[in-house]
């Protein structure tokens, strides 16, 4: 039986932390589907527009060999719908979201993966801005 994994992220200024979390998510199943946050969602969530456009971020994520499908995530509140639509057996989120999606356990298994230590898109952007 095939297992579909669904995860989400902005994936802006793509770095090794993004790659590692996607590799670990993919290892949990046979098919990895990734929701890439829309620009408007990122602005609502983080208070700033992404550095790279939605199209560029979709292209980067979809080019990874561990990713089978990508789609645009328009709303944080629609994660349940996205999980059902894409046939998720497992919803993977970073551990900074621990507990926030436990209510979706009636739809699929929910797994929180640890983030890669000392790597942050925001910190990278701030470092570049300070140069």
Long-range contacts (C-beta under 8 A, 24 or more apart in sequence): 2-29, 2-30, 2-31, 3-28, 3-29, 3-30, 3-31, 3-89, 3-90, 4-29, 4-30, 4-31, 4-32, 4-33, 4-86, 4-87, 4-88, 4-89, 4-90, 5-29, 5-31, 5-32, 5-33, 5-88, 5-89, 5-90, 5-92, 6-33, 6-34, 6-35, 6-82, 6-83, 6-86, 6-88, 6-90, 6-91, 6-92, 6-108, 7-32, 7-33, 7-34, 7-35, 7-91, 7-92, 7-93, 8-34, 8-35, 8-36, 8-37, 8-73, 8-79, 8-82, 8-93, 9-34, 9-35, 9-36, 9-37, 9-94, 10-36, 10-37, 10-42, 10-45, 10-46, 10-50, 10-57, 10-121, 11-36, 11-37, 11-57, 11-60, 11-61, 12-42, 12-50, 12-51, 12-52, 12-57, 12-121, 13-51, 13-52, 13-121, 13-124, 13-125, 14-52, 14-57, 14-60, 14-61, 15-119, 15-121, 15-124, 16-116, 16-119, 17-115, 17-116, 17-119, 17-120, 19-64, 20-116, 21-92, 21-94, 21-113, 21-115, 21-116, 22-61, 22-64, 22-66, 22-67, 23-66, 24-92, 24-113, 25-66, 25-92, 25-113, 26-66, 26-67, 28-90, 28-92, 28-111, 29-89, 29-90, 31-68, 31-69, 32-66, 32-67, 32-68, 32-69, 33-68, 33-69, 33-70, 33-71, 33-86, 33-88, 34-61, 34-67, 34-69, 34-70, 34-71, 35-70, 35-71, 35-72, 35-73, 35-79, 35-82, 36-61, 36-70, 36-71, 36-72, 36-73, 37-72, 37-73, 38-72, 38-73, 38-74, 40-74, 41-73, 41-74, 41-75, 41-76, 45-76, 46-122, 51-125, 79-104, 80-104, 80-107, 83-107, 83-108
